[in-house]
Amino acid sequence: MRMLAASLALSLPVIFSACSNGVSHLSTIDAPAQNSYRLGPGDELRLAVFGFDQMANVYTVADNGDISLPLLGAIKADQRTPAELESAISSQLLSRELATKPSVSVQIVKYRPIYILGEVQKPGQYPYVPGMTVTTAVAIAGGYTFRASTKMAAVTRSGTDVERRADAVTKIMPGDTIRVPEAWF
């Protein structure tokens, strides 16, 4: 009887690990920090510079991470916050002696899209909406398939190659890729 109990105790972890959905071994994703959004390719920005009407426009961050501005040329936007981009543009205006006290405003008009893969009805690319969670992203993609694991998903944050475990209420960021795995049981 003891031999049976011992062999059962040793075999249960092996049996249950075979029932894994391919996500449970991942570490949990960190929550995004408040006001820490970093710009990236595909973001659309509204720029206004007091006294420079020719610069007032909507610009899209290019694949190389730059925005191209009249008078200044290419300015790096990738991995900067909107406030950091405002400072960079102000610095360029000052260094080129185009303004003495530049007042720059950068607003996000449209965020880069998110991607939903795996066991959802309509996998693909979708527009990001502020406050989005894994659940709302799955709903936008038509809901889960009958094979989906509804307890966990895997999320790859934009700018990284590391896949992390996320639950239904995990906040999503622009550019994230969400993978809904197949449930095994």
Residue, then its C-alpha position, 0 to 999 in steps of 0.5 A: m500500500r505504501m509503495l502504491a501511495a509513493s509511486l502515485a505521489l511521484s507520478l502525479p506531477v508528471i501527469f499534471s504537467a502533461c496537462s499544461n496549456g503551454v502558458s502556466h510555466l511562464s512568469t507573470i507579466d508586470a502591470p504597466a506603470q501609470n503615465s509611462y506609455r512609450l511611443g512606437p512605430g504606428d502611433e499617430l501623434r498630434l503636434a502643435v508648436f506655438g508660433f509654428d503653424q507649419m508644424a501643427n499636424v498629425y504625424t505617424v511614428a515610422d517603422n524606424g521610430d522617427i517622425s519627420l517634422p518641417l524645419l527640424g527633419a527626423i526626430k526620434a520618437d520611439q521609446r520616448t514618452p509624449a513629454e520626452l518627445e515634447s522636450a526633444i522637439s523644444s531642444q531642437l528648436l532652441s539649438r537651431e535658434l528657431a525659438t527662444k521659449p518653445s511651447v510644444s504639445v504632443q498628444i496621442v491621436k491613435y495608438r499602435p494596434i494589438y495582435i490576438l492569436g490562438e484560440v479566438q474566433k477571429p485572430g488578427q490585428y485590432p485597434y488598441v483602446p485605453g484601459m483594455t484588458v485580455t478579456t476585452a481584447v478577446a471579446i473584440a476578437g469574437g470570443y474564445t473558441f471551444r478549445a480555448s484556455t479561458k483562465m490564462a493567456a500569454v502576452t508579449r509586450s511591444g519592444t520585447d521578445v519575452e512571452r509572459r503569463a496573463d490572466a483575464v484582467t491583465k491590462i494590455m498596452p499598444g503593440d502587445t501580442i496576446r496568444v490564447p492557448e488551447a486548453w488540454f482538459 
